[in-house]
Amino acid sequence: MSKSTRNLQTGRTVSVFFDARFTRTTHHDGISRYGSCLLAALLDAAADTEIEVTAIINDEAQLDLLPQCRWVKLNSPTSPAEVFIASELNALGADVVFSTMQVMGSTGRRYGLILTIHDLIYYSHPQPPRDLPLPVRWLWRAYHLSYAPQRLLLNRADAIAAVSETTKELIAAHSLSSKPVTVVSNAAEVTAENARTVNRHDAKSLVYMGAFLPYKNVETLILALEFLPGWTLHIASRIEGRREAQLRALIPDRAKVVFHRGVSDDEYAELLDSATALVTASRAEGFGLPVIEAMAQGVPVAVSDIPIFHEIAGDAAVYFDPEDPRSVAARIADLSDETVWAEASAAGRVQSEKFDWEESARALIGLIRSVNAERG
């Protein structure tokens, strides 16, 4: 059925604006990748339907990391002009706006609004990302002193998207919104591959991919090397020189840590392919994308014993106490067994398939239609 035919049957096109302004310009972070992958899946799922999708950007360089689609350039989400963005979207004829964050301006809107919440990490771990402008970091800290600002932001929307069941449960536990919450899950950018031909149980190689904020707890991974003689920890992500120096000071005698200071997708895939496991000792996560992407490639994962990792990794992971370097080392060492490694590799591929961008796009389309219908 053609799009024009479908629109005639449903009565009209639903003009959906997808806020992609948190997309990076050179490389993805977690939120940027979530938006890019979800937008691509949404475009596919919305083809030949009444839904017409337009991406909102604030820098044309963002288009390099986004799928091809119609787009409109508006202000940066951290600009004072954000207060007036609703009037611009009204003028553009928006029926529903979906944002990959919860901080989008909404004053005077005449459209349905869906906001996304990824996690509540910064209430218990309030240090903001250092790449934000200083005034934004001040606001960030003030915002997380109380749940009241979060409630105010979320209750402006018609509906809320959460990236995981764990986040949805936290929204309910803290009574953050009276609006309906739907899980529009994160997922791996790559799908599960065929079974590996090489068992890496004896590689004694570990990979960490992620940020270096205190809650990420990279320190414990480094300290655990004291109890893993002969093992190497590869830190793949970009890191500031000062933060690298802090972590280097913790490396135990005769332990080996390699700081790659950022890798390409191909280089990262090679690191994973030669690794015994991907590791993270994070104390909190909204999802944990590196974990599910590693599992999709058949790489066993050794992770913190926290709810979100149980949600996404299930029985496929080995779990440790993130505050105990000996516990970390002991569980990683379990993967030195050839049979244990093979079972974890196979289980991870199966588990990763439970999270799928197509399913997330279908959930988002259902949410868009529901919000549009309720607004008449």
Summary of the structure (lengths in Angstrom):
residues: 376
radius of gyration: 21.6
end to end distance: 25.1
largest distance: 71.2
contacts: 1247
relative contact order: 0.13
helix: 44%
strand: 15%
